[in-house]
Amino acid sequence: MATRRIGSVHHVLLGDLAVRQARSGFDPLPADLLRGRSLGVVCEQHRECADTLGRRLRRRDRRDRRRRGHPRSAAPSSQRDRIVTESADVDTIVIGGGMAGLPFALRAARRGSTVLIEGDLLGGTCLNRGCIPTKTMIHSAKVAHVARRAGEFGIDVGSVSVDLGRIVDRKDAIVEAVRNGSYRAAERATNLTLVENWARFVGPHAVEAGGAVYRAARIVINTGARPTVPDLPGIGEVPILDSTSALDLREVPEHLIVMGGGYVGCEFAQMYRRFGSQVTVVHRRSCLLPAEDPEASEVIERVFAREGIELLLGEEPTAVRAANGRIDLSVGGRDVEASHLLLAVGRTPNTSRLGLEIPGVAVDERGFIVASERFETSAAGIHAIGDVIGPPLFTHSARDDAALLARHLFKGEDITTSTRLVPHAVFTDPEVATFGMTAGEAETRYGESVVGVENFRGVARAKAIGETDGFVKIVTRPDRVIVGATIVGPDAGNLIHELVVAAYAELTVDRVRNAIHIHPTLAEAVNAAAGGVHRPTTA
């Protein structure tokens, strides 16, 4: 019977049958396990009942951790004085099993004994409370939006009703199915020990977790980041939502204030507006998505206004307070009253409770670990990957961190992050996808602006599906090699990859222009934009 280390004891994984036996009183051993007692016995049912109770225990532990407010893989203060009962010397320790930590641990385990320490759930933010759950619910919101537009396509559906509880249930089921794959991968790995507890350094190359101390010459930190709570007067006196808790609401908010107009704020604002909430976005910058091409921001602002989302841009909130069961946010000389407040103002790294001062791992003023282009920290033999080292804070870049570090450490390849292109997408509707240089950055670097643009309103397929907002913009060097692109439009997150591959291969825009694109497809917009790149204009 397989066992898994959870904290400082070994729990036998029991499943649905064990739960039924415990509740019926048929077998006292599962009942003891459910009450938290350590059992050194073997399950008679073997793998038949292995997984379900393990998942239930993890969900229970996750709920407890959320109530206590402890970040992922950071040791709660109540655990700092625990009695250490075990120790082990291994080849590699990985702290944090997110979308960088788990893949790296699996690679490391092929090279030697590896301990993966995860105080929350495998998969990190992306799988459990980020990419997967948000995009699942965003799709439900789009279905509601399309249903309301059905009359435009000759379809009568009547009134549209949103059942947020069922939407959340669907999201949870999808997340659990994906997460189970991560646990199966960890369980199948040879030479990998999964320790499900909080981690903290107790020596230069020693980490304590679950009552045991693990020592290794090679340690990799992937503890991720969590939503930032701003220093705003009154913020501690009102109920707040963040990008985690906003995924678990089972009733549609009457009026949702979204503080922040970046990626997260924009996605949640449109999602809840389509679920039926009145939505107000408050953003201290003068435009939404300020990190994107200015024309992309203009398109999203126009779409949001059309959908009835109120935008308060260039405004800094000064205070928040509770009043008669409502929330009042003071901003721009007025009070905005709402039923709910969602904070989407950035990310804070999970580093404060790791004891990084013990090995001498330096952090910046925000708490992110300072790492080189080879992921080296200020402490010899300790590397850091993923969100814990700061921007770009994307899952796909974190996965690439793991791959690059593994190639560097295990294959001796001298590779860095200095030349990689990291695309990203904002999953609003229309989507915004981009990589590389903007036109302005290209002008600054090369002294010339070489750009081709095609609007989706001129693309036959976009007209056919009724989604004509947005454009494709391609940026090249003076020699016509592609160095960047922005796509705003339907399925932009998929369309951008043709240009990413072209840029990696250092192809000229003419190769994209001359490639035959299927008609009628949205990809014809990429082809048309490539055909629109003309002779350079000197700045």
C-alpha positions as CSV (number, residue, x, y, z in Angstrom):
1,M,0.0,0.0,0.0
2,A,1.4,3.4,-1.0
3,T,2.0,5.9,1.7
4,R,2.6,9.7,1.6
5,R,4.4,11.8,4.1
6,I,2.1,14.5,5.4
7,G,3.8,16.7,8.0
8,S,5.8,14.6,10.4
9,V,3.8,11.4,10.1
10,H,3.0,8.8,7.5
11,H,-0.7,8.7,6.6
12,V,-2.0,5.6,4.8
13,L,-4.2,6.9,1.9
14,L,-7.7,5.7,2.3
15,G,-10.6,6.4,0.0
16,D,-14.4,6.4,-0.2
17,L,-14.8,3.0,1.2
18,A,-12.7,3.9,4.3
19,V,-14.8,7.1,4.8
20,R,-18.0,5.0,4.7
21,Q,-16.6,2.5,7.1
22,A,-15.5,5.3,9.5
23,R,-18.9,6.9,9.5
24,S,-20.7,3.6,10.0
25,G,-18.5,2.5,12.8
26,F,-17.5,-0.6,10.9
27,D,-13.8,0.0,11.1
28,P,-12.3,2.2,13.9
29,L,-9.0,2.7,12.1
30,P,-10.2,5.1,9.3
31,A,-12.2,7.0,11.9
32,D,-9.0,7.6,13.9
33,L,-7.3,8.8,10.7
34,L,-10.1,11.2,9.9
35,R,-9.7,12.6,13.4
36,G,-6.0,13.2,12.7
37,R,-4.4,10.3,14.5
38,S,-1.3,8.7,13.0
39,L,-1.7,5.1,11.9
40,G,1.1,2.7,11.1
41,V,-1.1,0.1,9.4
42,V,-1.6,-1.1,5.9
43,C,-4.9,-0.6,4.1
44,E,-6.6,-3.9,3.3
45,Q,-8.2,-2.4,0.2
46,H,-4.9,-1.4,-1.4
47,R,-5.2,1.1,-4.3
48,E,-8.9,0.6,-4.6
49,C,-9.6,3.3,-2.0
50,A,-6.3,5.2,-2.1
51,D,-6.9,8.6,-3.6
52,T,-10.2,10.1,-2.4
53,L,-9.4,10.5,1.3
54,G,-6.0,11.9,0.5
55,R,-7.8,14.6,-1.6
56,R,-10.2,15.2,1.2
57,L,-7.4,15.6,3.7
58,R,-5.7,18.1,1.4
59,R,-8.8,20.1,0.9
60,R,-9.4,20.2,4.6
61,D,-5.8,21.3,5.2
62,R,-6.1,23.9,2.4
63,R,-9.3,25.4,4.1
64,D,-7.5,25.5,7.4
65,R,-4.5,27.2,5.9
66,R,-6.7,29.8,4.2
67,R,-8.4,30.6,7.5
68,R,-5.1,31.0,9.2
69,G,-3.9,33.2,6.3
70,H,-0.5,31.4,5.8
71,P,1.1,31.8,2.4
72,R,2.2,28.8,0.5
73,S,5.4,27.1,1.6
74,A,6.1,29.6,4.3
75,A,6.4,28.3,7.8
76,P,3.7,29.5,10.2
77,S,5.0,30.9,13.4
78,S,3.3,28.3,15.5
79,Q,5.4,25.6,13.8
80,R,8.8,27.3,14.3
81,D,9.6,25.7,17.6
82,R,8.6,22.1,16.7
83,I,10.7,19.2,17.9
84,V,12.7,17.8,15.0
85,T,12.3,14.0,14.9
86,E,14.0,13.0,11.6
87,S,16.8,14.1,9.3
88,A,18.0,13.0,5.9
89,D,20.8,13.9,3.4
90,V,19.6,14.1,-0.2
91,D,20.9,15.4,-3.5
92,T,18.3,18.1,-4.1
93,I,15.7,19.9,-2.1
94,V,12.9,21.8,-3.9
95,I,10.8,24.2,-1.8
96,G,7.5,24.8,-3.4
97,G,5.6,22.5,-5.8
98,G,4.2,25.1,-8.2
99,M,4.4,25.1,-12.0
100,A,8.2,25.5,-11.8
101,G,9.0,23.5,-8.7
102,L,7.2,20.3,-9.6
103,P,8.7,20.0,-13.1
104,F,12.1,20.7,-11.8
105,A,11.7,18.2,-8.9
106,L,10.7,15.5,-11.4
107,R,13.8,16.2,-13.5
108,A,16.0,16.3,-10.4
109,A,14.6,12.9,-9.2
110,R,16.0,11.3,-12.4
111,R,19.5,12.4,-11.3
112,G,19.3,11.5,-7.6
113,S,17.4,11.6,-4.4
114,T,15.1,14.6,-4.3
115,V,12.8,16.0,-1.6
116,L,9.9,18.3,-2.8
117,I,8.4,20.3,0.1
118,E,4.9,21.8,-0.5
119,G,2.9,23.5,2.2
120,D,-0.2,23.9,0.2
121,L,-1.2,22.1,-3.0
122,L,0.8,20.9,-5.9
123,G,0.4,23.1,-9.0
124,G,0.7,26.4,-7.1
125,T,-1.3,29.5,-8.0
126,C,-1.9,28.7,-11.6
127,L,-3.5,25.3,-11.2
128,N,-5.4,25.9,-7.9
129,R,-6.4,29.6,-7.8
130,G,-5.1,31.2,-11.0
131,C,-4.9,30.3,-14.6
132,I,-7.0,27.1,-14.7
133,P,-9.9,28.2,-12.4
134,T,-10.1,31.8,-13.8
135,K,-10.2,30.7,-17.4
136,T,-12.8,28.1,-16.6
137,M,-15.1,30.7,-15.1
138,I,-14.2,33.3,-17.8
139,H,-15.5,30.8,-20.3
140,S,-18.8,30.5,-18.4
141,A,-19.1,34.3,-18.5
142,K,-18.5,34.3,-22.2
143,V,-21.2,31.7,-22.7
144,A,-23.6,33.9,-20.8
145,H,-22.6,36.9,-22.9
146,V,-23.0,35.0,-26.2
147,A,-26.4,33.7,-25.1
148,R,-27.5,37.3,-24.5
149,R,-26.4,38.1,-28.0
150,A,-28.1,35.0,-29.6
151,G,-30.7,37.2,-31.2
152,E,-28.0,38.8,-33.4
153,F,-27.4,35.3,-34.9
154,G,-31.1,34.5,-35.4
155,I,-31.4,32.4,-32.3
156,D,-34.1,33.0,-29.6
157,V,-33.1,31.7,-26.1
158,G,-35.2,33.8,-23.8
159,S,-33.8,35.4,-20.7
160,V,-30.3,34.2,-19.5
161,S,-30.0,33.1,-15.9
162,V,-26.6,32.7,-14.2
163,D,-26.2,30.0,-11.5
164,L,-22.8,31.0,-10.0
165,G,-22.9,28.0,-7.6
166,R,-22.9,25.6,-10.5
167,I,-20.2,27.6,-12.3
168,V,-18.0,27.3,-9.2
169,D,-18.8,23.6,-8.9
170,R,-17.7,23.0,-12.5
171,K,-14.6,25.0,-11.9
172,D,-13.7,23.0,-8.8
173,A,-14.2,19.7,-10.6
174,I,-11.9,20.7,-13.5
175,V,-9.2,22.0,-11.1
176,E,-9.3,18.8,-9.1
177,A,-9.0,16.7,-12.2
178,V,-5.9,18.6,-13.4
179,R,-4.4,18.7,-9.9
180,N,-4.8,15.0,-9.4
181,G,-2.5,14.6,-12.5
182,S,0.2,16.5,-10.6
183,Y,-0.1,14.2,-7.6
184,R,0.0,11.1,-9.8
185,A,3.2,12.4,-11.5
186,A,4.8,13.0,-8.1
187,E,3.8,9.6,-6.8
188,R,5.1,7.7,-9.8
189,A,8.5,9.4,-9.7
190,T,11.4,7.4,-8.5
191,N,13.7,9.0,-6.0
192,L,11.2,11.7,-5.1
193,T,9.8,12.3,-1.6
194,L,6.9,14.6,-1.3
195,V,6.7,16.4,2.1
196,E,3.4,18.2,2.5
197,N,4.2,20.8,5.1
198,W,5.8,24.3,5.5
199,A,9.4,24.8,4.9
200,R,12.1,27.0,6.6
201,F,15.8,27.1,6.5
202,V,17.6,26.0,9.7
203,G,21.1,26.0,8.2
204,P,23.0,27.2,5.1
205,H,21.9,24.0,3.3
206,A,19.4,22.5,5.7
207,V,15.6,22.9,5.5
208,E,13.1,21.8,8.2
209,A,9.6,20.7,7.3
210,G,7.1,18.5,9.1
211,G,9.4,17.8,12.0
212,A,12.3,16.6,9.8
213,V,15.5,18.3,8.6
214,Y,16.7,17.7,5.1
215,R,20.2,18.6,3.9
216,A,21.4,19.0,0.3
217,A,24.1,20.8,-1.6
218,R,21.5,21.9,-4.2
219,I,18.3,23.7,-3.1
220,V,15.8,25.3,-5.4
221,I,13.1,27.8,-4.1
222,N,9.8,28.1,-5.9
223,T,7.4,29.4,-3.3
224,G,5.5,31.8,-5.6
225,A,3.5,34.9,-4.7
226,R,0.1,35.9,-3.3
227,P,-2.3,38.8,-3.9
228,T,-1.1,42.1,-2.4
229,V,-3.2,43.9,0.2
230,P,-2.5,47.7,-0.3
231,D,-1.8,50.1,2.6
232,L,-5.1,51.9,2.4
233,P,-6.8,53.4,5.5
234,G,-9.7,51.2,6.6
235,I,-8.7,48.2,4.5
236,G,-8.5,46.0,7.6
237,E,-12.0,46.9,8.7
238,V,-14.0,45.8,5.6
239,P,-14.5,42.4,3.9
240,I,-12.3,42.1,0.9
241,L,-12.0,39.8,-2.0
242,D,-8.8,38.8,-3.9
243,S,-8.2,36.7,-7.0
244,T,-8.5,33.6,-4.8
245,S,-11.6,34.2,-2.8
246,A,-13.4,35.8,-5.8
247,L,-13.3,32.4,-7.4
248,D,-15.4,30.8,-4.7
249,L,-18.4,33.2,-4.5
250,R,-21.7,31.3,-5.0
251,E,-23.9,34.4,-5.4
252,V,-23.3,37.1,-8.0
253,P,-22.3,40.4,-6.3
254,E,-24.8,43.2,-6.7
255,H,-22.0,45.8,-7.2
256,L,-18.4,44.9,-7.4
257,I,-15.6,47.4,-7.1
258,V,-12.4,46.2,-8.7
259,M,-9.3,48.0,-7.4
260,G,-6.7,47.6,-10.1
261,G,-6.8,47.8,-13.9
262,G,-4.1,45.3,-14.8
263,Y,-4.4,41.7,-16.1
264,V,-6.2,40.3,-13.1
265,G,-8.5,43.3,-12.5
266,C,-9.6,43.5,-16.1
267,E,-10.3,39.7,-16.4
268,F,-12.4,39.7,-13.2
269,A,-14.2,42.9,-14.0
270,Q,-15.5,41.7,-17.3
271,M,-16.2,38.2,-15.9
272,Y,-18.4,39.5,-13.1
273,R,-20.1,42.1,-15.3
274,R,-21.1,39.2,-17.6
275,F,-22.4,37.2,-14.7
276,G,-24.7,40.2,-13.9
277,S,-22.9,42.4,-11.4
278,Q,-22.6,46.1,-11.7
279,V,-18.9,46.7,-11.9
280,T,-16.7,49.7,-11.2
281,V,-12.9,49.6,-12.0
282,V,-10.7,52.0,-10.0
283,H,-7.2,52.3,-11.4
284,R,-4.5,54.8,-10.4
285,R,-3.0,54.8,-13.9
286,S,-4.5,56.8,-16.8
287,C,-5.4,53.7,-18.8
288,L,-6.3,50.0,-18.4
289,L,-3.5,47.5,-19.0
290,P,-0.8,50.2,-18.9
291,A,1.9,47.6,-19.7
292,E,0.4,46.9,-23.1
293,D,0.4,48.7,-26.4
294,P,-1.6,51.9,-26.0
295,E,-3.9,50.9,-28.8
296,A,-4.7,47.6,-27.0
297,S,-5.7,49.6,-23.9
298,E,-8.0,51.8,-26.0
299,V,-9.8,48.7,-27.5
300,I,-10.4,47.2,-24.0
301,E,-11.6,50.4,-22.6
302,R,-14.0,50.9,-25.4
303,V,-15.3,47.3,-25.0
304,F,-15.7,47.7,-21.3
305,A,-17.6,50.9,-21.7
306,R,-19.9,49.2,-24.2
307,E,-20.6,46.4,-21.8
308,G,-21.5,48.8,-19.0
309,I,-18.4,48.7,-16.8
310,E,-17.7,52.0,-15.1
311,L,-14.1,53.1,-15.3
312,L,-12.4,55.5,-12.8
313,L,-9.0,55.9,-14.3
314,G,-6.1,58.1,-13.0
315,E,-7.7,58.0,-9.6
316,E,-6.0,56.9,-6.3
317,P,-8.3,55.5,-3.6
318,T,-7.8,57.4,-0.3
319,A,-9.8,55.3,2.2
320,V,-12.4,52.6,2.5
321,R,-15.0,52.0,5.2
322,A,-17.9,49.8,6.0
323,A,-21.3,51.6,6.2
324,N,-24.7,49.9,6.8
325,G,-23.5,46.6,5.4
326,R,-22.0,48.2,2.4
327,I,-18.5,49.2,1.4
328,D,-17.6,52.9,0.7
329,L,-14.4,53.6,-1.3
330,S,-13.2,57.2,-1.3
331,V,-11.7,58.0,-4.7
332,G,-11.3,61.2,-6.7
333,G,-13.3,63.3,-4.3
334,R,-16.3,61.0,-4.2
335,D,-17.5,57.9,-2.4
336,V,-18.3,54.8,-4.5
337,E,-20.7,52.5,-2.6
338,A,-20.7,48.8,-3.4
339,S,-21.5,45.4,-2.0
340,H,-18.1,43.8,-2.7
341,L,-14.5,45.0,-3.1
342,L,-12.0,43.0,-5.1
343,L,-8.3,43.9,-4.7
344,A,-6.2,43.3,-7.8
345,V,-3.1,45.5,-7.2
346,G,-0.2,43.2,-7.6
347,R,1.6,40.2,-6.1
348,T,3.6,39.7,-2.9
349,P,6.3,37.0,-2.8
350,N,6.1,34.2,-0.3
351,T,9.5,34.7,1.2
352,S,9.0,36.3,4.6
353,R,8.8,33.1,6.7
354,L,11.4,31.0,4.9
355,G,14.3,32.1,7.1
356,L,16.3,33.2,4.0
357,E,18.6,35.2,6.3
358,I,20.0,31.9,7.6
359,P,21.6,30.9,4.2
360,G,22.1,34.5,3.2
361,V,19.6,34.6,0.3
362,A,19.1,38.3,-0.6
363,V,15.7,39.8,-1.4
364,D,14.7,43.1,-3.0
365,E,12.7,45.9,-1.3
366,R,9.4,44.0,-2.2
367,G,10.7,40.7,-0.9
368,F,11.3,39.0,-4.2
369,I,14.5,36.9,-4.3
370,V,17.3,38.5,-6.2
371,A,18.4,36.0,-8.8
372,S,20.8,36.1,-11.8
373,E,20.0,35.2,-15.4
374,R,21.0,31.6,-14.4
375,F,18.6,31.7,-11.3
376,E,21.5,31.9,-8.9
377,T,20.9,33.6,-5.6
378,S,23.4,35.3,-3.3
379,A,23.9,32.0,-1.5
380,A,26.0,29.3,-3.2
381,G,24.1,26.2,-4.3
382,I,20.7,27.9,-3.8
383,H,18.6,28.8,-6.9
384,A,15.2,30.4,-7.2
385,I,12.7,30.1,-10.1
386,G,9.1,31.2,-10.9
387,D,7.1,34.1,-9.4
388,V,9.3,34.2,-6.2
389,I,12.0,36.0,-8.3
390,G,9.6,38.6,-9.7
391,P,8.4,39.5,-13.2
392,P,7.3,38.4,-15.6
393,L,5.1,36.3,-13.2
394,F,3.6,34.0,-15.8
395,T,3.1,30.3,-15.5
396,H,4.7,29.5,-18.9
397,S,7.8,31.6,-18.0
398,A,8.0,29.7,-14.7
399,R,7.9,26.4,-16.5
400,D,10.7,27.6,-18.8
401,D,12.7,28.6,-15.7
402,A,12.5,25.0,-14.5
403,A,13.6,23.7,-17.9
404,L,16.5,26.1,-18.3
405,L,17.7,25.5,-14.7
406,A,17.6,21.8,-15.2
407,R,19.6,22.0,-18.5
408,H,22.1,24.3,-16.7
409,L,22.6,22.1,-13.6
410,F,22.2,18.6,-15.0
411,K,23.5,19.0,-18.6
412,G,26.1,21.7,-18.1
413,E,24.5,24.0,-20.7
414,D,25.5,27.7,-20.3
415,I,22.1,29.2,-21.0
416,T,20.4,32.2,-19.5
417,T,17.1,34.1,-19.7
418,S,18.7,37.0,-21.5
419,T,17.6,36.1,-25.0
420,R,14.3,34.4,-24.5
421,L,11.0,35.8,-25.7
422,V,8.1,35.5,-23.2
423,P,4.7,35.9,-24.8
424,H,1.7,36.5,-22.6
425,A,-2.1,37.0,-22.9
426,V,-4.8,38.8,-21.1
427,F,-8.0,36.8,-21.2
428,T,-10.4,39.6,-21.6
429,D,-12.8,39.5,-24.5
430,P,-11.3,40.4,-26.9
431,E,-8.1,38.8,-25.8
432,V,-4.8,40.7,-25.7
433,A,-1.6,38.8,-26.6
434,T,1.9,40.2,-27.0
435,F,5.6,39.5,-27.0
436,G,8.8,41.2,-27.7
437,M,9.2,44.9,-28.6
438,T,6.5,47.5,-29.1
439,A,6.7,49.9,-32.0
440,G,8.0,52.6,-29.6
441,E,10.7,50.3,-28.2
442,A,11.8,49.4,-31.7
443,E,12.1,53.0,-32.6
444,T,14.2,53.7,-29.6
445,R,16.6,50.8,-30.3
446,Y,16.8,50.9,-34.0
447,G,15.9,54.5,-34.9
448,E,13.2,53.3,-37.2
449,S,9.6,52.1,-36.9
450,V,8.7,49.1,-39.1
451,V,5.2,48.1,-38.4
452,G,2.3,46.3,-40.1
453,V,-1.3,46.5,-38.9
454,E,-4.5,44.7,-39.8
455,N,-7.9,45.3,-38.1
456,F,-10.2,42.4,-37.4
457,R,-13.1,44.3,-38.9
458,G,-11.6,43.7,-42.3
459,V,-11.3,39.9,-41.7
460,A,-14.1,37.7,-43.1
461,R,-14.1,35.1,-40.4
462,A,-14.2,37.8,-37.6
463,K,-17.3,39.3,-39.3
464,A,-18.9,35.8,-39.6
465,I,-18.6,35.2,-35.8
466,G,-19.5,38.8,-34.9
467,E,-16.2,39.5,-33.2
468,T,-14.5,42.4,-35.0
469,D,-12.9,44.4,-32.2
470,G,-9.1,44.6,-32.3
471,F,-6.1,44.3,-34.5
472,V,-2.8,42.5,-35.3
473,K,0.3,44.6,-35.2
474,I,3.7,43.2,-36.2
475,V,7.0,45.0,-35.4
476,T,10.2,44.3,-37.2
477,R,13.8,45.4,-37.3
478,P,15.0,47.5,-40.3
479,D,16.0,44.2,-42.0
480,R,12.4,43.0,-41.6
481,V,13.1,40.3,-39.0
482,I,10.2,40.1,-36.6
483,V,11.0,41.4,-33.1
484,G,7.5,41.8,-31.5
485,A,3.8,41.7,-32.0
486,T,0.5,42.6,-30.4
487,I,-2.8,41.0,-31.2
488,V,-6.1,42.2,-29.7
489,G,-9.0,40.1,-30.9
490,P,-10.7,36.7,-30.8
491,D,-8.4,33.9,-29.9
492,A,-5.4,36.2,-29.8
493,G,-3.7,34.0,-27.2
494,N,-3.5,31.2,-29.8
495,L,-2.8,33.4,-32.9
496,I,0.3,35.0,-31.4
497,H,2.3,31.8,-31.5
498,E,2.8,31.9,-35.2
499,L,4.7,35.1,-34.8
500,V,6.6,33.9,-31.6
501,V,8.0,31.0,-33.5
502,A,8.9,33.2,-36.5
503,A,10.7,35.6,-34.1
504,Y,12.6,32.7,-32.4
505,A,13.7,31.5,-35.9
506,E,14.6,35.1,-36.8
507,L,12.4,34.9,-39.9
508,T,11.6,38.0,-41.9
509,V,8.0,39.2,-42.0
510,D,8.0,38.3,-45.7
511,R,8.1,34.6,-44.8
512,V,4.9,35.0,-42.8
513,R,3.3,37.1,-45.6
514,N,4.2,34.5,-48.3
515,A,2.9,31.5,-46.3
516,I,-0.6,30.4,-47.4
517,H,-3.1,30.9,-44.6
518,I,-6.4,29.0,-44.7
519,H,-9.5,31.0,-45.7
520,P,-11.7,31.9,-43.9
521,T,-9.8,31.9,-40.6
522,L,-8.8,34.5,-38.0
523,A,-5.2,33.8,-38.9
524,E,-5.7,35.7,-42.1
525,A,-5.4,38.8,-40.0
526,V,-1.8,37.8,-39.2
527,N,-1.1,37.2,-42.9
528,A,-2.6,40.6,-43.8
529,A,-0.6,42.5,-41.1
530,A,2.6,40.9,-42.4
531,G,1.7,42.1,-45.9
532,G,1.2,45.6,-44.5
533,V,4.8,45.9,-43.3
534,H,6.3,48.4,-45.8
535,R,9.7,50.2,-46.1
536,P,11.1,51.6,-42.8
537,T,10.2,55.1,-41.8
538,T,13.1,56.9,-40.2
539,A,12.3,58.4,-36.8
